[in-house]
Amino acid sequence: MIEIEIRQAQGTRSMLVEKQEVLIGRAGGARLVDVDLAPDESVSRVHARVFITHGAAFIEDLKSSLGTTVNGDPLNQVRALHAEDLVQVGETVLRFIAKPASEQEIVKHPVVRSGSPAQPAGNLKLAFEVQFKGKRSAVVVGKTEAFIGRKHPERVIDVDLTEDASVSRVHARVWWDNGEMWIEDKGSRHGTQVNGQVIPGPAKISKTDKVQIGETHLQVQQLLASAAPIRRGVPSKSPSETSPLPASPTGTAVSADGPCPVFKVEDFLSLAPSAPAGQEQPLGHIRVEHRFACDAEPEINTISKRKTVDFYRAMLLVPREMGALADFDALCAFVADRLVKALPGTERSALYLVDTAQRRLVLKAHVPGLKPILSDVLAREALAKPHGIIWKQSPSKEQSPSRLPAQCGMYAPIFSGKEPFGLLTVDTAQKDAEYALEDLCFFVQYAQVMGSFLRGRKPS
């Protein structure tokens, strides 16, 4: 029995093949394949095979057109596969996990803990990056122990994976003890895996380890209670570590992890912390999904590096196109218009410029013609930190009625030295749309590049 994780541009999925030999390719050829990687046309009809012998998994390329790589190395002969190995077939990335023929072979042991748990400094809490069927989300648990599973009538489940039917009601537990993170399976039906290996008992984990529960993939990290939940190793800054900008019009930095009201912005938004957004009734509410510091290391899309390459190729073409625009207003319109084209699924974008003297954010350009929506709280936060933000519409019907014309979006600040210069926003109303961390990374970098052009062209 072989479990296969398939990562493609359309998302990530998992499948279980109850065979000792698996053929990989695309359907429609003379031979039947077990793993159909369509619509990836760079995959040969019969591309490669994976087989299990004596309990170990092996892979062989079957004279495919573009070849097969394992961890970036060309596959020239049969080689053994390990759970952490990444196999590239065309533009698809695969991971193979050999599983026991019967789940009864999985041995579980009770938790054995010695000594008393050390209390982590700084009021530590656990944060989970959750990926299921190509969709990613973040769950922050405000304590040092978390139970993972599906909704349970008698137990509190901290990380609810109800959408994944292969997850047991109380599937696993993660906790912090004596300066280390641990995970244990709670007698689940399908077991718990760490880096592709079923854990027979309590296992120590780090924030880089990959946990699989059912068909859901998770990564766990520790956060200080005062820290912003910035994902995937990007260090978050507590308020004491974030120095206020010397002459920033934003005033005191604002951090909001709860529902934030959204308003339709007419001409400008006051940057005074206590100022109203301009309307008494908000259109709805949104919540922060992720943050990405402007000075953080750029994020690479490990699932599809082509996406990252396409992003930055689009950015490299911008200077040539912008050089032909002499008018500042035309330049601003170009910046907003290019964003809609560069970020797949984006339907609307807007560019705001900071009027330092008047302490306000002025709407300068937007696509399409309808006025954009904006959260004044998150706009001030993005400029004060500074960092980019991914947000999603609040799931509460009361907080976000159907008239809110956006499902999710992003904010990215533009700076001139240490002074805030402007803000870029994008959003989309597509029901199942979702911005990933690499999208936010590109968006933040795009804002900085565009800012260098805008600062040099802005009329004095």
N, C-alpha and C positions, 0 to 999 in steps of 0.2 A: 504494500500500500504506500503510495507516494502523495504527499501534500505539496501543491505547487502554488507559489505566490507569483502572480503575473502583474507586472507594472507596465502600463502603457500610457500614452498621452491622454487617453480617455479616462484614466483612473486606475486603481489597483483592485484586483479581485483574487480570490483564492479558490482552488478546486482540489478535490480529493479523487485520485485515480486508484481503484482497487486492482492494480496489476503490478507485476514485477518488472515489466518493461513498458516504457511510455514513448510513443513517437510524437515528435513536435514538428509542426509545420502549418500549412494552410489547407483547408478543405477544398475539394474540387479536383484533386489530382487522381492518379491511378491507384494510389494506396490510401487507405483510411488512416487518419491521424487521431491520436488521443487528445492532443492539446492543439486546438485551432487558434492561431494567433492573428487571424483576420481581424481588422482591416490593414494590418501591417504588411504592405506589399513587398517590403524588403526581405521578408522571410520566404525561404524556398518552400515548395509544396511539401517535400519531406526533408526537413532541415537537420534534425539531430535526434538522438535517442538517449534516454536515461534508463538505466536498469539497475536492479538490486541483486547482489549475489553475496552470500555469506554475511548478510546483515549490513553490507556497505553499499552505497550508491555510487554509480559510475556514469560518465557522460561521454558520448562520441559524436563527432560531427559526421553527417552523412553526405559529404561532398556537396555542401550547399554553395550557392553562388557567392555569398558575401562572407561565409565562414561563421564561426562561433568563437566567442571569447569567454574566459573565466577569470573574473577579477581583472579584466583588461588585457589578459595574455591570450594570444591566439591558441585555439585548441587544435593541435596537429595530430594528436593520438588520444586513445582512451585514457582518461584520468579519473581519479577518485573525486567525489564531491563531498564537501562538508556543509553543515547547515548555514554557515555564515557566507558561503561563496555566492557571488552574484554572476549569473550567466547572461550574456547579451546575445540575443538572436535577432538580427536585423536591428530594429529600433526598440525592441522589447527587452525588458530586464526580467529575469526569472530567478526564483530561489526555490530549491527543492529540499523537502524534509522527508526522510524515510521514517514511516510510522510502523509500530507493531501491528501485526495482523489482527489482534484483539485488544480492545481497550482494557481488558482485564489484566493485561501484562504490565500496565502502569501501576507501580507500587507507590503508595502514599504513606508518609510517616507523620506522626503527631509532632506538633511544634515543641521543640526543646529550647528553653531560654534560660540562661544562667545570669544571676545577678539582677539588679534592678535597672530599668531603662534610664539612660542618661537624658536629662532634659536638654534639648537643643537650645543653644543661645539664640537670642533675638526672636523668640516666638515663631519658630519655624513651622511651615505648613507644606503639604504635598501638592504638586501640580502634575496633571496627566495630559499628555498629548495623545488624543484618541483618533484612530483612522479606521473607518469602516466603509467598505464599498466605494473607495475613492474620496469620501468626504472626511475632512479633518476638523477637529474641534478641540478646545482646551477645557479642562475641568480642574478647578482649584478647590482643594479640600482644606478647610481651615483648621486642621489638626494633624497630628503625627501618626495617625493610623487610619486606613481607609479600606472599606470592604467593596469589592467589585462584583457585580452580578446584574441581575434583573430585578425589577420591582418585586418586593417581598412583603407579604402581609404582616410578618412578625419581626422582621429585621430591618434596620436602617441600612440602605445601600448608598454608599457615598459616590461611586462611579457607576451610573446606571447605563447598562448596555442592552436595554430592553429590545432595541431594534434587531439585535443579533440573536436569533432563536437558538443558536448552538451554544450560547452561554448559559451556565447553570444559574439558579436563583441566587445562591451564595457561592460564587465561583472561586474567589481568591482574596487574599488579604495582603496589604502592603503596610509596612510600618517602619519607623525610625527608632533605632536602638543603639545606644553607646556610640554615636557618631557615624552609624552606617545604616543603609536602607536594606530591607529584607522583603522577600515575597514568599508566600506559601500558597499552595493549592488547598482548597477547603473540601476535598472529596468530590470534585466536579466530575461530570460524566466524560468529558473529553480531555481533561487535564489542562495544565498551564505550561507554556513553553517560554524559555528565556534563550534568546539567540538561536532559536530553532531546536533546542533540546528540551524534552519533557523533564520537569523538575520532580524528583521523587520525594523531596522534603523541602524545608526552608532553604532559600537560596539568597545569597547576597547579590544585590544589583547596584548599578550606577546609572547615572542619567543618560549614558550612551547605550546601555543595553536595550535590546528590543524584546518586548514581552508580547506574546500572542495568547489571547483568550478567545476561544471559539474562532470566528473569522475576523476578529477585531485585533488590531495592532496598537500597542501602547508604548510610550516612553514616559518615565517618571523622573521628576526632579524635585529638589527642595527649594522653597522660596521663603524669604523672610516675610512676615505678615505685612510689613510696610512696603514691600517691593511690588513693582508693576509686573504682571505676568508676561514677560518677554520670553518667547519660546526658543527651543533648540540651541541652548548654550549661549545665547546672547545675554550678557550680564545686565540685570536690571539695577536701577539706582534707587536707593531710598531717598526720601526728601532731604535727609541730612547730607547726602552725597551729591545732590543736584544743586549747583550754585545758581542763584537767580541771575538773569542777564542784567548787566550793569544799568543799561538804560532801556530795558524792555518795556514796551507799552502794555504788556500783558499783566503786569502786577504780580501777585503771588501765584506760584504755580498751582494748577488745579489737577487733581487726579480723580477720575470717576470710573468705578467698575460696576456701578449699578445702572439702572435705566436712565438714559439721558434724553431730555426732550429735543425734538427736531422741529425747526421752523422753516418756512419759506422765506428766504432772504430777498429783500427787495433791492436796495442799493448798497447798504453797508451794514456792518455789525459792530457794535461797540466792543472794544477790548477791555473795558473796565470790568474787573471781576464781579462786581455786584450789579452790573447793568443788565436789564432784561434784553431778550433777543429781538424784541420789536413787535411781538404778538402776544396776546394774553393766553390764547389756547394753542398748544403745540399740535402739529399734524400727527404726531405719534412719538414713540420712544425707540431708542436703539441701545445696543450693548456693545462694549469693546470685546472683540475676539482675541486680537493679538496687538502687540506693540513691537516696534523695531527701531532701536536707537540710530540716529543719523550717522554716528561715528562708529557703528558696529561693522564687523567684517561682512562683506556681501555674502548672501545666502545662495547656494547653488542647488538647483533642482536635481536631486540624485535619482529621481524616478525617470525624468526625461531631460537630459542635458541639452537636447535640441531646443527646448523651450527657453532655457537661459540664453543660449546662443542667439536665438531669434530676437529676444528682448534687446540684447546689447548690440546686435547688428542694426536694429531699428534706431538705437540711440546714436550709433556712429554715423548714420546717414543724415542726422538732424543738422549738424553744422553747415553742411553744403546747402541744404534747403533754406535754412534760416539766413544765410549770408545774402540771399537775394531780396530779403525783406527789409526795406529801409524805414518803413513807418512802424512806430512803436505799437499802435493799436493792432495793426496787422500781425505783428510779432506775437502779441498776447493771444490773438485769435488762433494763430498757428499752434501755439503750445497746447491750448485746450483741445483743438481738433485732432492733433497727432496722438493724444492720449487715448482717445476713443478707438483709434486704429491700432495702436500698439498693444493694448491690453484686451485679449480676447474676452468677449462677453460684455464688455463695458458699453453702456448705452448713453451715459451722460458724464460730462466733465466740466469743471469750473476753475477759473484762476482768480484768486483774490490778492490784492496788494495791500500792504500795511501803510496806513497814513499815520506816521508816528506823532505828528503834531496834534492831530485830532483824536488820537487814541482809538482808531477804528480800523476795521477790515473792509476794504472797498471791493465790490464785485467788478472785475475788469473784463472778463470774457467767459462765455459758457456755451456749451454745445449739448443739446439742440437749443431752440429758441426759448423754451419754457424756463422760467427762473428756477434755479436749483434749490435744494433744501440743505440745511446746515444745522449742526448742533453747536451752539455757542460754547458749551462747556468743553467739548472735545477739541474745538478749534483753538481755544485758549491753551488747552493742555499741550497740543501738538507743537505750538509755538514756544511754550515756556520750557519744555523739557530739554532739548527738542527730540521728538521721535515721530515716526509714522504710525498710523493706527488703522487696523482693520475693524470694521464694525458690522453688525448684523441687526436687522429689525428685531425688536423684542418679541418673543413668542407669545406674550400675553395679548389677547384680543382687546382687553380693556385699555392697555397702554399703547398699542399700535393698531388702530382700526385699519380696515382695508384701504382707506383712502391714502395711506402713506405710499407715495409712488416710488419706493425703492426697497429692495430686499437686503442688499448689503453694499458696502462701499469702503473707500480708503481715504485717509487724509495724509498729506506730506508737506512739511514746512519748507519754506525757502529762506535761506539766510544770506546776509551780506556781512561777512566776518562773523561777529557775535550778535549782530542785530537782526531781528526778524524782518524779512523783506516781503514775504507773501505766503500764500497757502494754496496748494493744489488739491482738488477733490475729484473723485470718480465714484460712480455708483451704477447699479443696474437693478431693474425690476424683475428680471428673470427669476422664476419661482425657485429653481434648484441651483441657482448660481452661488458660487463660493470663491472668495479670494484666498489664495494660499500665501504662505510666508515668503516664498520666492517672488510672488507678484508684488508684495509690499516692499521687498528689498529693491526690486527694479524701480518701483514707483518713487521710493526715497532717493535713489541715485539719479533718476530722471529729473526730479525736482531740483537737485543741486546743480546738474548740468544746465538746465533751462535757466536757473537763477543767475548763472554767470553771464548768459547772453542778455537777460532782461535788465540786470543791473547796469550793464554797459550801454544800453540803448535808452534807458528811461530818461525822459526830458527832465532837466533840472528845474 
